[in-house]
Amino acid sequence: MPDSNRSIDASTRRFDEYIDALVGELGRVTRAEPFRSYCTALLLPGERKSVEPLAAAVNPSNVRQTHQSLHHFVADSPWNDEAILARVAQLALPALQQRAPISVWIVDDTGLPKKGDYSVGVAHQYCGQLGKQSNCQVAVSLSVANEHASLPIAYRLYLPRSWADDQARRDAAGVPPEIIFETKPEISLGQIRQAIASGLAPGVVVADAAYGNDNAFRDGLRALGLRYAVAIQSSVSIWRPGESPLAPQQRRRKKTGRPITNVAHAPKLKPISVLDLARELPASAFRRITWREGTKKSLHSRFAAVRVRIAHGDRERSTLREKEWLLIEWPRDEESPTKYWLSTLDESTSKTELVRTVMTRWRIERDYQNLKQELGLGQYEGRSWRGFHHHATLCFAAYGFLIIDQEGFSPFDRPRQMQFTQPAVPDDFRPRGSAK
């Protein structure tokens, strides 16, 4: 047997074993075949990964019937997304952890450009994929990662208030009644609580400033006993190293009236922004740190790290906030610092470890690039809540197999395309809505 045929047979056998381990979460045995077909089609080459092209990829001789089957499976069938994602994680995490344990949990969201107003959650909002405000859907995700690979384990559509408060639109898109308006950080905390409840080994939570700037989000992570290393904006208010507000016991007690229970600001000490603090630091506080090798050169910059207290909401507290790390990036050729992070990693943590931890967030960018370009994450054409999440779950299931099969991906290369025996699609096949 030629080597290429052996490779195809081996890929098919591994994939069949993987799918067989997942179908038990679908609830009905009749769902196994469309599940297998959908995941297979996602892994095959193809410019479009909406339902009709997927049907043509796996059964070109009977596209109409296969299309109907796959469409019903993804748009209408009431199988549980969370159960499938949990099983994918059980199967894929051992492969991901072969080289190193999970070190971080990555919080992020991704924008999916979408025309029209009727697809669930579509609104004029910031779309990271386009880098501007545009009509799109936005989904919040949680991924687990180490320095070699990462895996999305939770994914939920952000429902803007214009959708959450419109019962007619909710009904038309099949939004479950328990889904209410939540901010993206609130959605993320819910995903994190679920991950903890499932027994997943905790990692340091990393996130961009859309989450790190949210005081309730950081406080929520602390309350859950998780450490974090999250980006913040330059305007965040902190106390200089060695300074802090007055604790209740430090304040002068009144002879009459209620006991003093709140923190207060001392007359001569005021908090400052992280940008102002960065500018006060001596040049010697910044040193060059390399965090990984890039495609052509090592990735490095200048960083400073100091222990500070956050100043937000001091007067509403009865105790001082704990000190945490403020990490500042200030490239040598820039007039001002470019990035800032807060971290609750131990005081003994080195500056290099802080930098490498926050920079692990690049993994989610790689995930979304692979999921969108290779597996069609943003190409579902249906309008419903169920279909949106089912399609994403199937993309993640296919992605989990790639992690098992390829043991993660190089930061510079796309995942290898799978080798399955694929029937030829007729030359004259054109999915509806495609250019002629």
VENPE-V849591 format. One record per residue. N is the residue number from 1. PSI is psi in whole degrees, 0 to 359 (999 if undefined). Layout:
n: {N,N}
psi: {PSI,PSI}
This chain:
n: {1,2,3,4,5,6,7,8,9,10,11,12,13,14,15,16,17,18,19,20,21,22,23,24,25,26,27,28,29,30,31,32,33,34,35,36,37,38,39,40,41,42,43,44,45,46,47,48,49,50,51,52,53,54,55,56,57,58,59,60,61,62,63,64,65,66,67,68,69,70,71,72,73,74,75,76,77,78,79,80,81,82,83,84,85,86,87,88,89,90,91,92,93,94,95,96,97,98,99,100,101,102,103,104,105,106,107,108,109,110,111,112,113,114,115,116,117,118,119,120,121,122,123,124,125,126,127,128,129,130,131,132,133,134,135,136,137,138,139,140,141,142,143,144,145,146,147,148,149,150,151,152,153,154,155,156,157,158,159,160,161,162,163,164,165,166,167,168,169,170,171,172,173,174,175,176,177,178,179,180,181,182,183,184,185,186,187,188,189,190,191,192,193,194,195,196,197,198,199,200,201,202,203,204,205,206,207,208,209,210,211,212,213,214,215,216,217,218,219,220,221,222,223,224,225,226,227,228,229,230,231,232,233,234,235,236,237,238,239,240,241,242,243,244,245,246,247,248,249,250,251,252,253,254,255,256,257,258,259,260,261,262,263,264,265,266,267,268,269,270,271,272,273,274,275,276,277,278,279,280,281,282,283,284,285,286,287,288,289,290,291,292,293,294,295,296,297,298,299,300,301,302,303,304,305,306,307,308,309,310,311,312,313,314,315,316,317,318,319,320,321,322,323,324,325,326,327,328,329,330,331,332,333,334,335,336,337,338,339,340,341,342,343,344,345,346,347,348,349,350,351,352,353,354,355,356,357,358,359,360,361,362,363,364,365,366,367,368,369,370,371,372,373,374,375,376,377,378,379,380,381,382,383,384,385,386,387,388,389,390,391,392,393,394,395,396,397,398,399,400,401,402,403,404,405,406,407,408,409,410,411,412,413,414,415,416,417,418,419,420,421,422,423,424,425,426,427,428,429,430,431,432,433,434,435,436}
psi: {130,153,323,321,321,318,318,315,320,316,316,318,315,319,317,318,320,312,318,328,346,330,339,341,358,344,323,143,334,346,351,316,312,328,313,316,317,313,321,312,324,328,346,155,149,142,325,140,32,175,315,313,328,319,319,329,325,339,69,341,347,64,319,310,319,321,315,318,313,323,316,318,318,328,330,328,129,49,163,118,316,323,319,314,321,320,321,316,318,321,323,331,321,322,320,327,5,324,328,151,163,130,330,154,124,121,133,174,159,142,138,104,137,129,157,175,1,343,139,131,357,132,164,104,172,131,111,326,326,343,26,173,133,167,122,168,147,130,140,136,160,127,151,144,156,191,351,332,169,160,123,133,351,147,122,137,134,123,105,157,327,335,315,328,4,98,324,316,321,312,318,326,358,35,126,145,334,349,115,173,128,145,165,316,325,319,316,317,323,318,321,319,319,321,320,315,331,352,12,137,127,150,172,127,124,144,162,182,339,333,317,331,343,109,322,326,312,318,324,321,318,316,331,359,20,146,154,162,91,146,150,168,164,342,354,136,131,169,142,153,131,351,158,163,176,127,158,320,345,347,148,124,141,153,330,168,186,152,151,124,352,154,150,162,134,148,324,0,126,144,161,168,159,331,315,321,317,320,337,339,144,158,330,343,341,133,155,133,133,131,334,171,133,191,325,338,169,147,121,163,183,137,150,150,128,156,126,172,140,142,349,132,22,312,350,0,155,350,158,147,149,152,149,171,135,116,132,130,128,90,148,328,11,146,333,162,151,331,155,147,151,141,139,18,157,152,334,356,135,159,321,318,322,312,313,327,309,329,352,344,341,338,322,328,320,319,307,325,312,317,323,315,322,328,359,34,320,14,9,133,0,173,351,158,313,313,320,312,324,314,316,317,320,323,319,325,316,321,321,322,321,322,317,314,326,1,49,178,145,144,351,347,153,156,147,139,141,152,96,154,117,123,148,133,132,143,330,6,128,115,150,136,353,161,140,999}
